[in-house]
């Protein structure tokens, strides 16, 4: 079936065909390009149209121009070759879903900030809107550096930020969860305890290997992460990928608390992945296991990331400095730690208020008692 408005169709032999009009010997005739996938034939079609446009401009003595889609495809190719596969998949998805349809066939010389805001739909969530602007601005910057495209930066105006209260496990919930984890302790329960006590991400605990744990120095090294990402080709829609951590700062060493080290020592001698042995644990599977533990412990349903938030809050409540917390969490900037992860508990706030009032008390003295 042909893609509406694109002149692209899937042939009976399984290949994709894209057709475009080209003048040959003074006559307008259809020409075709072929590929194994829709995205590939779309790229070929855009390239062919761009080449034709250049030829026509050259004949007319006009300056060569370039399509936005051509620049975008080149930029995505560079991302594929230089960034993590998960990053390329995310950027590619954002471009093909939200930008390609309206901008791919536009000449960059006719694009300005007003045009971009009119052509792009910004009705998605705040996170998706930020991703759209990020991808769009990177493509435009690539065009500026390589094709002398005028400098344009898009900012989503009037973006309404919904300030969400980040959830943590309170002390009673932590106590209930820890008591449950200590009952019939196994390697999976121990993994949950490690995340609560050391702030590991879900993908990081699933990628953790026994060689990353140094029992002599009581250090845990975070060297990789695992996530399931989309794939463009092949029969499977997604695949499990192990890669370097989220950022360079995410590659870190975390001291193992003494009591936790004793628990880990009971399993020393194993090889491969900490949770899965020969094969890594599927993050979604471990997330579901965590939710099962919460239910068994009589707690509400929470996302796995609540363990990381709780760890950061416990650290600040116990007097740890922000820089140390930030490095243990693997953040590149302490502002991220402060704004997203540090949530002083009510007990900590009460302690501060009592301390402050005690300080004032030495000046106020004791209230006078009235005579009976």
MOCOR-V852399 format. One record per backbone hydrogen bond with DSSP energy under -1.0 kcal/mol. CO is the residue of the C=O (numbers start at 1). NH is the residue of the N-H. If there is no record, write none. Layout:
CO&NH ; CO&NH
This chain:
3&6 ; 7&19 ; 8&3 ; 9&17 ; 11&14 ; 15&11 ; 16&35 ; 17&9 ; 18&33 ; 20&31 ; 22&29 ; 24&27 ; 27&24 ; 29&22 ; 31&20 ; 33&18 ; 35&16 ; 37&41 ; 38&42 ; 39&43 ; 40&44 ; 41&45 ; 42&46 ; 43&47 ; 44&48 ; 45&49 ; 46&50 ; 47&51 ; 48&52 ; 49&53 ; 50&54 ; 51&55 ; 52&56 ; 53&57 ; 54&58 ; 55&59 ; 56&60 ; 57&62 ; 66&108 ; 67&71 ; 68&72 ; 69&73 ; 70&74 ; 71&75 ; 72&76 ; 73&77 ; 74&78 ; 75&79 ; 76&80 ; 77&81 ; 78&82 ; 79&83 ; 84&88 ; 85&89 ; 86&90 ; 87&91 ; 88&92 ; 89&93 ; 90&94 ; 91&95 ; 92&96 ; 93&97 ; 94&98 ; 95&99 ; 95&100 ; 99&103 ; 100&104 ; 103&106 ; 104&69 ; 106&68 ; 107&110 ; 108&111 ; 112&116 ; 113&117 ; 114&118 ; 115&119 ; 116&120 ; 125&129 ; 126&130 ; 127&131 ; 128&132 ; 129&133 ; 130&134 ; 131&135 ; 132&136 ; 133&137 ; 134&138 ; 135&139 ; 136&140 ; 137&141 ; 138&142 ; 139&143 ; 140&144 ; 141&145 ; 142&146 ; 143&147 ; 143&149 ; 162&164 ; 170&174 ; 171&175 ; 172&176 ; 173&177 ; 174&178 ; 175&179 ; 176&180 ; 177&181 ; 178&182 ; 186&190 ; 187&191 ; 188&192 ; 189&193 ; 190&194 ; 191&195 ; 192&196 ; 193&197 ; 194&198 ; 195&199 ; 201&205 ; 202&206 ; 203&207 ; 208&274 ; 209&212 ; 210&213 ; 212&221 ; 214&218 ; 214&219 ; 218&256 ; 219&214 ; 220&254 ; 225&243 ; 227&241 ; 229&239 ; 237&231 ; 239&229 ; 241&227 ; 243&225 ; 248&251 ; 252&222 ; 254&220 ; 257&261 ; 258&262 ; 259&263 ; 260&264 ; 261&265 ; 264&267 ; 267&270 ; 272&210 ; 273&277 ; 277&273 ; 282&286 ; 283&287 ; 284&288 ; 285&289 ; 286&290 ; 287&291 ; 288&292 ; 289&293 ; 290&294 ; 291&295 ; 292&296 ; 293&297 ; 294&299 ; 295&298 ; 303&306 ; 304&307 ; 305&309 ; 306&310 ; 307&311 ; 308&312 ; 309&313 ; 310&314 ; 311&315 ; 312&316 ; 313&317 ; 314&318 ; 315&320 ; 316&319 ; 321&325 ; 322&326 ; 323&327 ; 324&328 ; 325&329 ; 326&331 ; 333&336 ; 334&338 ; 335&339 ; 336&340 ; 337&341 ; 337&342 ; 345&349 ; 346&350 ; 347&351 ; 348&352 ; 349&353 ; 350&354 ; 351&355 ; 352&356 ; 353&357 ; 354&358 ; 355&359 ; 356&360 ; 357&361 ; 360&363 ; 360&364 ; 361&365
